[in-house]
Amino acid sequence: MAGGGSDPNARNKATWHIGSWGNPYEGGGRPGKGVVSYSLSPNQQRPMANFISKGFWNVARRSKNQVLFFIPPLVLAYGTMQWAIERNEYLNSKPGRAEFADSEE
């Protein structure tokens, strides 16, 4: 017997090809038990359907609901950065160096 052992189907089990990666049915393999596959024809897919009429308003509505979570931290970060830039420019200017010259060491 091919493959050795007492199993008469050992040769068939050893040569059964499951298919390439991502396509298990390519090599004539059997589909898995209880596996259901669905597909949609490319002609039936409409990813941009109703985008102008509904999509824009949906984005506006969802953004309006999130504005209080986004704008205050942005304003706070901008104000902090502006303060830090102005403070740095002052401390590195002639009057700033003169004011804090003896307190740094």
C-alpha positions, 0 to 999 in steps of 0.5 A: 500500500502507498503511504504505509499503515493500515489506512487504505486512503492514506495516499489520498490524504497525503496528496490532497491539496488545500489551495494557495493562501487566501484561496482554498478552493483553487487546487480542487480542495473541498470546502470546509464543513459548515462554511458559507460564502457570500459574494456580490457582483462588482456590477452591483456594488455602488460605493459612492451611491447617494454620497452627494445627497446623503453622505455630506449631511451625514458627515456634517451631523456626525462632526457636529456631535463631536465638535465639543470633544475636538475644538476645546483641546485644540484651542487649549493646545494652540494657546499653550503653544503660543504662550510658550513661543512668546515666553521663549522669545522673551527669555532669549531676547536682550531684556529677558536675559538682562532680567533673569541673568542672575537668577539662572545660576 
